Amino acid sequence: MRKAVTLGALAVTMTMLLAGCGNSSATSTKNTSSSSSDASKTTKIVATGSTALQPLVEQAGQAYQNEHAKVTINVQGGGSGAGLSQVAKGSVNIGNSDLFAQEQKGLDAKGLVDHKVAVVGMAPVVNKDAGVTNISKDQLVKIFQGKITNWKEVGGKNEKITVVNRAQGSGTRATFEKWGLGNAKVATSQEQDSNGTVQKIVGTTPGAISYLAFSYIKSNLQALSIDNVKPTESNVANNKWKIWAYEHMYTKGQPTGAVKDFLTYMTSKGVQGSLVKKLGYIPLTSMKVDRGQSGAITNLK
């Protein structure tokens, strides 16, 4: 009888020990799985908007990803209006814009936080076949109003002028019309949704004229001087060339985590001192003036 009791107690003890080991193993497996899952997680940052700013954010984003394996950065175009609208809705992390958010019509900019990352110069560009390198501001306005329709009227070839505009909502268009045309009302013309598309059309269409960010002006295009002032970085820096804008990266509220770190990276010496210049933008530190949303100029140096 005693032997039977002893054997029974031993069996119960062994069962409990085996159950404990099983639970321990399950817990260990669960914890390992959770740890592995956490280790493989990545943070995705989506930035959309200005096509003028897009090349800089794309290349800076790639460089940042190379140093931060757990962060992916997806950069899209669509224009400043789209970028501001989407970040205001909270559908993207960053809205890239050539405009101050308060300048965008129909947008509630409350809660949007501005992060300036560079300056972009813009210039009227023509197909080299036009035979023109300099025009007056009055002539430029009349071309976009449809009052001057042939390049021979401004000293160029006997060739019809084809005006190519950016679409409504484009920050490049708003900047050009404000500072290049003095907000003059322009005639209806074909519209394109990106700097890249405009670059291709003007470069392959005899007689074409449009406007581009400096970073998109290639050797197959002629950038026009206005009233004998050339579109150069030094002339932008002191405001002799007035068609320029800040490049903004807006967030909804103050950024945190990887978004905050990436925006800090955008203004780092590595990006500002090398990549910004390489791609045709102007570092914030090179500016000799500051221009507020109202257009008021303040000397910095």
N, C-alpha and C positions, 0 to 999 in steps of 0.2 A: 504493500500500500504506500509506504513511504517512497519507494522507488518510483511508483507511478506519479506521485505528486511532484517529485523532483524533476522527472522528465517533462511533465506538463509545464512547470514553471520555466524550465530551460527553453522550451519551444516558444512560449510567449515572449521571453526576453529576446530570443533570436529574431522573432518577427518584428518586434519594435525596433531593434537595431537596424534591420534591413530596410524598414520603412523610413527610418531617419536618414540612412545613407541615400535612399532614393530621392527624398525631398531635397537633401543637400545638393545632389547632382543636378536636379531640375532647376534649383535656384541658381546654381553656378552657371548652368547653360543659359538661363534667361538673362542673367547679368552680363555674361560675355556677349550675347547677341545684342543687347541694348547698347553696350559699350561700343561694339563694332558699328552699329547703326549710327550712333552719335558721331563716331570718328569719320564716317563717310559722308556726312551731311555737308552740303555746300550752300552758300548764300548767293542768291541771284539778284543782281542790280539791273534794273531796266531804265535806260535813259532814252528819251525820244524828243523830237522837235527840230530845231534849226539845222538845215543842211549845210549852212556856212560853218557851223561849229562841229558838225559831225566828224570830219576827218581827225580833228584834234582829240576828241573824246574817244574815238575808236582806237587810235594808236596809243594814247595814254592808258586806256582801259586794258589793252593787250599787255602792255608793259607791267601794269599793276597785277594782272592775273598771273603773269610769269613769276611774280614775287609772292603771290597769295593763292596757293593751290586750291583753297576751299571757297574762293569767290569767283563767280562768273559775271561778266558784264556784257549786257546785250544793248547795243546802241542802234537806234532807228532814226530815220529822218521824219518827213511829214510836214516840216515847217514850224516856225515858232508858235503860231497860233495853236496848232495841234499839241505841241509839247506843253504849253501852259495850261491848256484845257484838260489834258489828261492828268497832269500832276495835281491840279486843283481838285479833280475828282478822286484822286488817290489810286488811280489805276496804274501809275508808274512811279518809280522812286524819284526820278529826276526829270524836270522839264527844261530842255535846252532852248534858249531864246536869244535873239539879237535885240530884243526890246525889253524895256522895263515892263514888268507884268501889268503895271497900272496903265500902260499905253495900249494894251490889247482890248479892243472894243468887245463889250459883252461878257467880259471876264470878271468874276468876283475874286480879286487878288488878295482878299483878307486871309491871313494865315500862311501865305506863301513867303518863304525866306529866300532872299537873293544871295547867290554866291558868284561873284565876278571872277572869271578865270583867265581872261585875255581881252585884247582889243582886236577888232577886225576892221580893216580898211576895205572899202568897196569902190568900184570905178565903172564908168560906162565902158563897154568893150564892143569892138566892131570886127567884122571879118576883114582881114588885111587887104582884101581886094578893093575895099572902099577907097583907099588912098588918102585917108585922113588920120592925123595924129593929134590935132588940137582943135577945139571948138570953144565958143563962148557959152556961158551958162544960158543966155537967151536962146541961142541956137539949139542947145540941148533940150530946153523946154519945148521949143516949137517942133522938134523932131518927134518927141513923145506925145505931143498934142495933134500930130498929123498935119501941121502947117508947113513943114519942110518935108518933102517926099522924095528928093533926089540928092545924091551926094555931091553933085556938081554945084548945088546951091551953097555949099559950105567949103568949096575948094577941092572936092574929091572927083571921082570918076562920074561919068554920065551913067549912073546906075540907080535903080529904084531902091529906096530904103525899106527894109523889112524890120519892123519893130517886134521884139520878143519880150514879153513881160513875165514877171513871176505872178503866181496866183494870189488872190486875196488871202490875207492871213499870214503871208510870208513876211518875216522880219527883215529880210534883205530888201524886199520891195518897199516896205514902210520906211526903212532908213534911207533908201535912195530917193524916194519921193519927197521925204521931209527935207533932207539936206542937199540933195542934188537938184531937185526941181522946185523947191520952195513950196511944196504942197499944191502945185498947179494941177488942175484936173487933166488927166491924160485921156487920149483917145482909146477906143476899144481895139485890142490887138490880140494875137495869140498869147496864151498864158501857159507857163510850164511850172511844175511843182517842185523843182529842185535846181540847185546850182549846177549839178553835174549834167542835167539834161540841157540846160541853157548853154553850157560850155560846148557841148557837142553840136547843137543846132547852129550857133553863131559861127563856129569854126568851119562848118561845112556848107553854109548858106551865103553866097555872094550878096553883099549889100545889107546883111543883117546887123542889128545893133541891140544890145541889151545891157545888163550890168551884172557884175559878179564880185564876190569876195576876193580879195587879193590872192588867197590861197588856191583859187580855181583859175587864175589867169595864167595860161600856158603860152608857149612860144608861137603857137599858130593863131593867136588872137592879138589884136592891137588895143591896148588900154589907152583911152583918150585923156589927154590933159584938158583942163578946163581953165580958160582965161590964162593960159601959159603956166599954170600950176600943175606939176606932175603928181600922179598918185603914188607917192612913196611913203615908206615907213616914217622917215624923218619929218615929212610934211604933215603926216597924221599926228605924230607925237606933239607937235606944237600948234596943231589945229589950222595950219595954212590950208591943208586939204581937209575939207569939212565932212566928207561922206565917210563916216566911220561910226562904229557902235561898240559898246561893251558886249562881250560874250558872257551870258548869264547861265548858271545852272541852278534852277529853282527847286526847292523841296517844300513839301507841305509840312510846315512846322520845322522845328530844329532837327537836323539829322542826327542819327545815332548809329552806333555800331560800324559795320563795313561801309555804309553810305557816307557817314561822317569822315571816316578814314580816307576813302577814295577822293572826296572833295578836298581834303587837306593835301592829298598827294597832287592834285591838279595845280595847286599853287606853290608846290615845292620848287626848290632851286633846280632840281633835275629836269622837271617838266618845263618850267618857265625859261630857264637858261639855255635849253637845248631844243626840245621838241617843238615848243611854241614858235621859235624863230625858224626852225627847219621847215615847218609846214606853211610859213607865210603869214603867221599871226604876229601880233605885237605884244610883248610881255607887259604886264601892268606896270612893272618897274621902269619901263622905258618912256612912259608918258610924262610929258612936261606940263600937261593940263589935265584937269578933271572936268567932265561935263555931266551936269546933273540931269535929271529927268526933264526939267523945264528947258534945258539947253544952255543954262548959265555956265560960263566958263570960269574956272578957278585955276590960277597958276600954281603948279606944284614945285617947280624948280627954277 
